[in-house]
């Protein structure tokens, strides 16, 4: 991530994905935003400078070094096979389990809704439980279809 990818006004990371070349806007957690502000103030970097530094060398963090650090973090947390993509997977499943829609997650990851539904949604117990509640009680069921159909349903014309 480069400093120029941080939108200080909206508190978001505005980044073009490498794989699909899609624009993603990621909200920055308040604590991380504060840390970035402090670091930015101390370093006074150029927009093209990398935000993450290797603490051992005080030079920009390379992809191989970041990869090794992410693997080490996974080992310390006792997470099996904690390759960097696993963090992305966890992020997606966590968002879905907290109520984000597949559309929301797709936008944040720069992916398609189809991919989110195929690869991440099956692992979210909360989504399956919500579907079970809807099937059993109708709770949470929303009327879908055209605006005209919704208006007719509201007036009691559809049975």
C-alpha angles and dihedrals in degrees: 000000000000126000091243089064091066115093102206094190098054094029092233139125108238106199140162110226117237100220103045101014091234124151113242129186114204120189112231118230112244094244093049091046090054091049091049091050091052093047092046091052093050097045101033089206131190117249091253094052116107115250097215119072129192103245090211096057103017087228127118113293110251123218093249092050092047089049091052091047092051091051090049091050089053091050092050090050090047092238113153118233093000097180116159093262089059089066089054090050091050091048091053095046092045092053092048092048090052091055105269113145122241086249091056092049093046090054093049093048097040089240136121125265088239091058092047092050093046100043107026113020095066089064095055110095091188091061091051091047091049089051089050091051091049092050093047102039109009087238111154093012111144127198110251133187134068123346089246091055090049091051092049091049090051090054091049097249096125116069 
